[in-house]
């Protein structure tokens, strides 16, 4: 009976040690998982920041293109107006020469 008792005692001690090791490993895995979740959240925030920057850059680029189109249109209208004024001036000058 003493041997059986000692065997049971050893089994309980080894089971207790195995349980402690398993709990320790589980704690370590839990800690690693939490660290990875924090790192993942950090990456999500960085991705969001980069996406917002890309969206802002795209918006700025679009605004610059719009401004260039407005500028081109204004330049074209100014050139057309200048040609019309030159023609009007030439017509008036021609009329003056005819009457002179």
Long-range contacts (C-beta under 8 A, 24 or more apart in sequence): none
